[in-house]
Amino acid sequence: MSAVSPLFAQSDAPRVLPAPRELHASGTEPIPAAEILVPGADAEDQFAASQLRESLASHGIAEHGNDAVPITLLRADSADAKKILSDNRLSFDAAMQAEGYVLITDKHGIAVIGEAGAGVFYGVQTLKQMIEGRGADAKVWLGTVRDWPAMKYRGIDDDLSRGPVPTLAFQKHQLEIFAAFKGNVYSPYFENTVQYPGNPLPALPGGAMSPSDVKELVAYAQKLHITIIPEQEAFGHLHHVLEYDKYADVAETPNGNVLAPGQPGTLPLIKSWFTQLAAEFPGPFLHVGADETFDLGTGRTKADVDKRGLGTVYADFLAQIHEELAPLDRKLLFWGDVAWSDEAAVQRIPKDMIAVPWVYWHEDSYDKNIVPFKNAGIETWVATGDANWSMQYPLGENAMDNIAGFTESGQRLGSTGELLTVWNDDGEGLFNQDWFGVLFGAVAAWQPQTVATAPAEKAAYQNAFGLQFYGDPSGRIDEAEKELIAAQKDVDTSDKAFWLDPWTVEGQDELEKLRPKLVSSRQHVERAVELIEEVEQSEPEIAEKDALKAMELGARRIDFALEKFELADEMSAAYREAYAMRADKKHATEVRELLSSIGGMNGRCDDIRDGYTLLKSLYSDAWLAENRPFWLGNVQVRYDIAAQLWHKRSMAMQAIKDEWEHTGQMPAPGALGVPLVEGRTTDMQ
């Protein structure tokens, strides 16, 4: 056997995510059938076996049969496991006890060994990725694996409070995928999207998790070795609670965002929330949020903040929350941005809380975000970002850069966990577009991170993601992702740019920035669409079809947004040219065609209208594939308004053409909002 780098850069190694610590491969063998054995009959291992059985079936591998390969799931303390380990000169280190595993595949059979149920489970996840092909072409990689995580807690913080609220079925699917890539924490972010019987007003109909939802999700997570950590904002980000008059006495400012420390009802409200959460979520943690408390000191607490300082008031309130919730016997997580504004205040925070410093962008060194808490003796987890918020499609390169860099800093400085965050700031986010960054977060937290290996790890991930998430052996999905990354390097692909009217002053400024890269960026995106369509048409067994549709939607949104600016530029030029020739009868046909190219059959106004209408339909389908209908109308209305705007402009242009044909007269550029020759107009419609 030959040793294989953990980065599995060689072609003679399985592309496993996360990459195992130690992997030795020696080629592949056919696996036409398999027989799964669980001698210990442990319930956890039986569940792992059921997952493996489903995976084998997806490869068209029969269960049982004369040529079935035996696959045995074992605990390390069993006699069979000890013999197999001894025969292969393998052992368990102390670091492997909780979640580590040994996987041995040879011509005689396959053994998955763990000291604990989590180890067996994660060994099965790796084995699933070491089986490739379907039916008669199915094969399994031979060799040995010894593996264990770099970080104890590997999580996802999912925003459930800014629009999208997933269905329970989709949440279960999320957990299955997290676990398959060895994530073990799911932290749903709540502001007003949990039904609290004692405070039912803020949780809107159809837009909140019920106690029965929570019970079912928690039970399923436990099977997957996932701890659910509910995050209920307990300080800031509470506008959708504080907008009700019932809570006016605990608000820092009227209809604001921040709970006011020191008010009689503030701590009892927090305690009522978290008492229910503690009863429904049995894990060892609760997350109190407490980031971005921008209103603090601007209302009820102004005098106190003026006297004692913002950081002191903030830290003391955290301590009060800690004391109020002490009877619940849970470790409390909080967002660690306090270190940015008042490092000294960190010393006032209770030492048994867990700080979660967050940074979602590139920094040459992330250490300064962790060190204040480390010096104060406070445990830290690092919060990285998926770079999805307010984007037509998440910025994959930005996400990988941030995740790799901040996780490396956290591992080096002793952070025990990582939370990859997904935010839906403008309410338009689709989680099915987030998997590339989300799963890189899980991979980075499991694998040891170093500055030296980061580029190779990112490249290896990019070349394995399509295979391991979508089951695409062709590499076309990976190439599509790379094409999107290439396009997003050069142009603005924010939601703001998607909705921006190119005939406004701001739109014209944006066009000036986009113009040099419009064509090349569209070519990248359109190639991505082609690659995705090729996979959809040629790979009927492809996995995660909804996610692939969401990826295609993201690419089509980017392409349309860029096309919109191209068409707007062409319409401005066409109208200026038509206006210049309006009185020259020799050019009447040209004028007519120029005006028709703006507003008429196949005119550019209609092209933009048609684009918004199509994308509304595709977006709605993608939304409902993962979310409850709640909030969708707030996004659909934006498509409707944009489509109506360009429809009205098309009709108005047709009216201008009709008037010109009758009178020879034509409004100067600026009508309909068409930019003036100088590039600006104030006559917007």
N, C-alpha and C positions, 0 to 999 in steps of 0.2 A: 504494500500500500504506500501511497505517496502523501506526504503532508500537504494540506491545502490551506492557503491563507484564509484568515477569517473574512477577508473581503471578497472571497470566492471570485477573484478576478480571472482565474484560469478557466479554460473552456471545459476541463475534465472534472468539474465539480458542480454539485447542485447549487442552484441560486436560491438560497434560503433566507427568509426575512423574519426576524433579525438574524444576522450572521452568527452562527455558533462560535463560542470561544475556541473550541478545538474540534476540527473536522478532518478526518482522513478518509479519502474516497478512493475506490478501486474499480470504477466502472459501474455498469448497470446490468441488471438481470431482468428477464421478463417476469411479470407477475400476473398470470392469467386468472388466478383465483387466490383467495386468502381465507384463512380461518383465524378469527380473533379469539384469544383465550385470556380469561381473567381468573387465574387460580385462586386469588385471595378473595374474590367475590365482593370486594369493597364497593360500596355504592358510588363513591367518587370515581373510581376506576371504571365501573360499569358505564357511567355517563360518558367518560372519555372514549370508551369503546364504541358507544353508540355514535359519537361524532365521527370516529374513524370509519365506522361502517357506512355512514352517509357519504363520506368522501370517496371511499372505494367504489361505491355505487355510481357516483358521478363520473368516475373514470371507466365505467363499464366493466369493473372487475367483479367476477362472480364470487359469492360467498360459499365456501366449502368446495368439494370436488377432489378428485384423485390427485391433482397436481397443485392443490391449494398450499400456499406459503403460510406456515404458522406465524402468527403475530401475537406475542405474549406480553401482557402488561403486568409488571411485577413491582413489588415493594423491595427496597434494597435489603431489608432484614430477612427476607425469605431465603430458604436453602437454595432454591433454583437461581435466584439473583446472585447470591454469593458465588456460586460455581461459575456462572457466566462471566461475572466480573473478574474472577481469578483467572479463568481460562484466557481472557483477553487482556490481562494485566492492566485493568482499569479499577479506579476507586472513586469514592466520594470524598471531597474535601469538606471542611466545615462550612465554607461559603455556599455549598450546594444543598445543604440540608432542607431549607425551606421550599425552594422552587427549582433547584437544579435537577438535572436528569442525565442519564446515559442512554444512548441509542446505539444498538448494534444490529447491523444488517449484513447477513452473509448468505451463502447458498443454501444453508440449512434452515434459515428462518430469521425472524426479526424479534428483538427484545427491546422493550421500553422499560427502563428502570428508574424509579424515583424513591427518595426516602419519604416523601409526603405526597399526598394526592395532587398537589399543584405541580410537583415535578413530573409525575406520570402524565398529567394533562398536557404540560408544555412539551414533553417528549413526543406525544401524539401529534401536536401541532406541527412540529418539525418533520415528523415522518410523513404527514399529509403532503408537505411541500417537496419531499424527496421522491414522490411518485409522480411520474410524468406520462403523458400519452393516454390513449383510450383503447379499450377493448383489446384486440390482438396486439396492438402496439404499446400497451401499458408496460411500464418498466419501473423498477425501483433502484435507487442508488445504493450500492454496497459500500460499507465502511463503518466507521465508528464516530460517534459524537459525544463530547462531554461539554456541558453548557450550563450556565447560571447567569443571573442578571447582574448588571453593574449597579442598578438602583432598585431599592426595595419597592418604591411606589411609582407606577408608570401609568399616568392617567390622561384623561380627556375632560376638559371643562366645557360643557356644551350649553350655549346660550339658549334658554327656553323662554325668554322674557321680552324679546324685541321683535316679535312677529311670529316666526315659525314655532309651532308647538307640535312635536312629532306624535304620530299615532303610537299606541302601545306596541303594536306589531313592529313598527320600524325601530323603536327603541330596543326591542329584543334583538332585532337584526344587527343594530349597532353593537350591542354587547357581544354577540357572536363573533363579529369581525374583530373587535378590539382584542378579545381573548385569543383568537387565532393568531394574532401578531404579538401575543404575550403582554398586552396591556392588562392591568389589574385594578384600575380605579376608574370609575365613571362618576363625574360630578355635575349633575344638572344644576344650572344656574337659574334661581328663582328670584323674581321681584314680587310679582302678584299672580303667579301661575301655579300655585298649589292651593287646593281647597282646604282652608282652615275652618272647621265648624264654628270655632269661637270668633272668627273674624271673616265671615263669608263674603263681605261686600266687594273687595277688590278683584277676586277671582272671577273673571267674566265667563258667561256660559259658552261652553265649547272650547275654551282656551286655557284650561288648567288641568293638572293631574289630580285625580280623585284618590282618596285613601285606598280604594280597591285597585286602581292602577298601580299605585306604589307597592302594595302588597305583592301583586303578581310579578312586578319587575324585580323586586328585591329577591324573591324566591328563585327567579331564573338566574339572576346575577350570581347567587351563591354557587350554583352548579358550575358556573364558568370561572370560579375563583376570582370574581370581581367584587370589590367593595364599592358600594354606592355611597358617596359623600354628598349629601344635599347642601347646596349653598343657597341660603336665604340671606339676601342683603339685609343687614341690621344697622345700617348707618346712612350711607348714601344710595343713590340710584333707586329711590323709592317714590318717584313722582306718581306712579299709577296706584299707589296707596294713599299718598298725601293729598291727592286731588279731591278726596272725599272730605266733606265737612266733619265727619265723625272723627277724623284724625287731625283736625286743625290744631289742637292743643299740644301735639307732639311734633309739629313741623317747625323746622328752623325758620322758614319763610312761608308765607301763604302759597299754597299750591306748588311748593318747591320740590326739592329732591332729597333733602337731608333730614333725618330725625334729629331733634334737638336734645342734646344731653341736659340733664338736670330737671327735666319736666316730670311731674308725678306719674304720668302714664307711659313714659318712654320705655323704661326697663320692663314693666309688666307686659307690655305689648311684645317685646322681644322674647321674653320668657315664654309667653303663650305659644308663639310660633315654634320655638325650638323644643319645647316640651312635646309638642305633637310630632315634630320631625324625629326626635330621639325615640319616640315610641314606634314609629313606622319604619325607620331606617336603623337597623341594629348594629351597624358598624361602629368602630371606635372613634370616629371623627364627625365633627360638624364644621361647616364653613360659614363664617359670619360676614364674609365680604369685606366691607369697610374701605373700599377704594374710592378715589376721586370725590372726596367730600367737599366739593368746591364751595357750596353755600355756607359751610361752617364759619361762624363768626360774622355773618352778614345780617343776622336777624336776632333771635332770642339769646344767642350766646355771645353777641358782640361785646358786651361789657367784660365778660369773663375772658374772651380771647384777647381783647385789648390789654387786660391786666396780666394774664399768665402766659400768653402766647398760644398760637394755633397748634403747634406740635404737642404742647403739654395738655391742652384741653382734649385733643384727639386721643393721645395715649391714655389719659386717665379714664376716658369713656370706654376704651377697649378693656381696661382693667375692671371697670364696673360691669361690663357685659360678662367678662370672665367670671367674676364673683357671682353674678346673678345666675349663671348657667352651671355653676360648679356642682349642684346636686345631680345634674344629668350624667356626670362622670364621663365626659367625652373630652378629647383633645380638640381644641378649637383652632381652625385655620383662619388666617386673615391675609388680605392682600397687602404686600409690603411696600407700597409706594410712599409710605411715611418717611422712609429713609432719604428720599430725594429732597424733601423740604426741611426736615429737622432731624438730623442724625442723632442729636443728643436725646430726643424724645424716645428713641428706641429703648433706652435704658429703663424707662418707666413701664414698659410692656411686660406682663407676666412671663416668666421664663419657660413655663410649660405650654405656651401657645406655639403654633407653627406659623412662621412667616412665609408668605409666598410672594417674593419679589417678582414683578412682571416687567418684561422688556420684549417688545414685539418687532424690533427693528435691528439693523446691524450696529454693533458697537465693536470697536477694536479690542476692548476688554470689558467683560461683563462683571468682573470681580467686585466692583464698587457697589453693585446692587445687592450683593450677598454679605460682604464683609461686616457691615454695621450690625447685622443680626448675629452673625457668627461670633463677633467680639462680645456681644451681649449674652452669649450662651443660649441663644434661641435657635431651635431647629429650623431648617429651611427646606422648602421645595422650590424649584424654579418654574416659573410660568412662561412658556414660550408661545409663539403665535402662528396661526395658520395663514396669516395675511389674506384673509377672505373678506374682511369687513368692507362693505360698500364697494365691492368689486364685481365686475361682470363675470370674472372667473378668478379664483385665488391665485396669488402671485407665487408660483411654486418655487422659483429660485430664491425669493426673499424668505419664504418659510424655511427652506432647507438651511440657508445661511444662518438665520436666527436660531433655529432649533439646535443645529450642530454646535454653534458657538456658545450659547448660553448653557446648554447641557454639559458641555465640556467643562465650563467654569464651575458649574454646580457639582459635578462629580469630583473635581479636583479639590474643591473647598469643603466637601463633606455633606452636601445637600442629599437628603435621603429620598427625594422624590422629584418628579417632573410632571407638570400639568400642561398639556398642549391645549391652548384656548381657541375656541371658535366663537366669534362674535357676529351678531346680526344687526349692526348698528342702525341701518336704514330699513330693516324689516324685510329685505329681499333675499337673504341668504338661503341657499339650498345645501343641506348637508351632503347630499350625494355628489356635490362638486368638491367636497373637502377631503376626500379619502387620501389623496396623494400626500398632502401635508400632515394629516392626522396620523396616518400609519408611519410616516417617517418619524413622528414624535415618539411613538411606541418603540420603534427600532432603535432610535438614538438613546433612549433611556435604558434599554436592555443591554446594548453593546457598550463596552468601554470606549469613551470618547477621548481622542487626543487631537491637538491642533495638527499634528503631522499627518494623521490618517484621514482627516475630515474630507479632503477632496476625493480621495478614492472611495470612501464610504458613500458619499453622495452619488458618485458615478455608478457604483455598484447598485445602489438602491434604484436609480433611474432605469437601469437595465434589467431589473428583476420585478419591479412593481406590476407591470402589465401581466406578467406570467402568474404571479402569486395572488394578485387580487382579482383579476379578470379571467385568469386561466387562458391567456392569449400567448401561445408559444411563438407567434410570428414576429413579435417585437413592434407591430404596427401601433399599438396603443402607446407604448413607450415613446415611439417616434412622434406621435401626435402630441403627447405632453411636451416634448422638447420643442416642437414647432410653436406651441402656445407660449412657452417660456421665451422663445426667441422673439415672438411678436410683442410680448409685453415689456420687453426691455426698452423698446423704442417709442412707444406711444402710451397715452393715458387710457387705461381700460377700467376706469372707475365707473360706478353707477352714475355719478354726476355727469360724466362725459356722455354716457348712453342717453340720458334724458335732456342734455343741453341742446337748446335750439341754435343751430349754426348761423341763423340770421340775426341773432342778438349781438350786441357789442362783445359780450363775453364769449359767445360762440365764434365770432370772427377772430378773437385773440387766440382761442383754442385751435382754430383752423391754421393760423399762422405757424403754430408750434407743430401741428401734426403733418402739415403738407409735405415736408421732405421725406417722411417715412410712411406715408399712407399706402403707397403701392406695395412696397416690400413687406410691410406688416400684414396687409391683407393677403398677400401670397402665402405667408407663413400660416395664417389662420385657415385659409381655404384648403391648404394642404392637410392641415389637421382634420378638417371636416371630411375630406376624401378618405383619409386613413381610417377614421372611425366608421364611415359608411362601408368601407371595404370589409372591416371586421364584422359589422352587423350583418352583412349580406353573405359572407363566406364562412362564418363560424357560428352555426346555429346553436351550438352548445356553450357559447360564451357565457361566463358568469356575470352577475351584477349588471344585468341589462338596464335597470333603471339608472344606475350610476353612469353607465356609458351614454345613455340618452341625455343625462344632465351635463355630462362633459361636452357632448355635441351642442347642446343648447348654449353653453358658455362660449364655445367657439363661434357659433352663429351670431350670438349677441355682439361679440367683439367685431366680427366682420361687418355686421349691419351698422354698428355705430361708426365705424370708419367709412363705410360706404355713404352714410348719411352726410358726412362732411365733404366727401368727394362730389356727391350729387349737388349739394348746396353750392359748392364752388362752380360747378358746371352751369347751374341755373343762373347764378349771378352774371357769369360771362355771357350766357345766351341772351339774357334780357338786355344787358348793356348793348350787345351787338344788334339785337332787334330794334332797340330804341334808336340807335344811330342810323338805321336804314328805313325807319318807319315811313318817311315821306317819299322814298325812291321806289316808284312803281316797278322798275326793272328788277328789284330785289323782293317783290311782294311774296313770291313763293318761299324764299329763304326766311323772310320775317315770319310767315305763317308757320313754317316748320320749327323755327326757333321757339316760338311761343307754345306750339304744341308739345315740344320736348319738355316744357316746364309743366304745363297743365293740360292734360289731354290723355287719350288712350296711350298707355305705356309711358306717360310723362313722368318726370322725376318726382314731382309731388306725390303722385300715386304710388311710385315705387317706395317712397319713405312710408306712406300710409300703410301699404301692403306689408312692409317689413314689421312695423309695430303690431299689426293685426296678427300676422303669423306667429310672431314671437310671444304674443300674449297667450295664444293657444298652447304653444309648446311649453311655455313657462307654467301655465296652469296645470298641465298634465304632470310636469316634473314636481310641482308643489304637492299635488294630491297623492303622488306615489310615496311620499314620506310623511306628510303633515296632515293635521286636521284642517278642515276648511277655514277655521278661524283665521282671520287677518288677511286671507288671500284677496278679498275685495279691495283692501287698501293698496295693494300693488296693481291689481287689474285696472283700477281707475286711472292710473298713470298711463297705461297703454292706451286706454280709451281716449284720454285727453290729447295725447300726442297724435294718435291717428286722426282725430277730429280736426286738429290744427292743420295738418297737411291736406286733409280732404277739403277743408274750407279754402285753403290757398290754391288748390287745384281748380276748384270751381271759380274762384275769383279770377284766376289767370285765364280761364276759358271765357269769362265775361269780358276781360280786357281784349282778348283776341277778337271776339264778336264785335265789340265797339270799334276796334281799329278797322275791321273789314267794312264797317258801315260809314265811319267818319274819317278814317285815316289818322285819328288821334290816339295817343297812347300816353299813360301817366309816366312821369319821369321815374328813373330808378329810385326806389324808396317805397313805392307802393307795394303792398303785400309784405313789406319788411324786406324786400330784396335789397341787399346792401348797395349803397351808392358806389359810383365809380371810385370815389376816394376810400371806399372800404367801410363806411359807416352809414347808418341811417337811424333816425329817431322816430320814424313813422312805422312802428312795429304793430302788427296785428295778431 
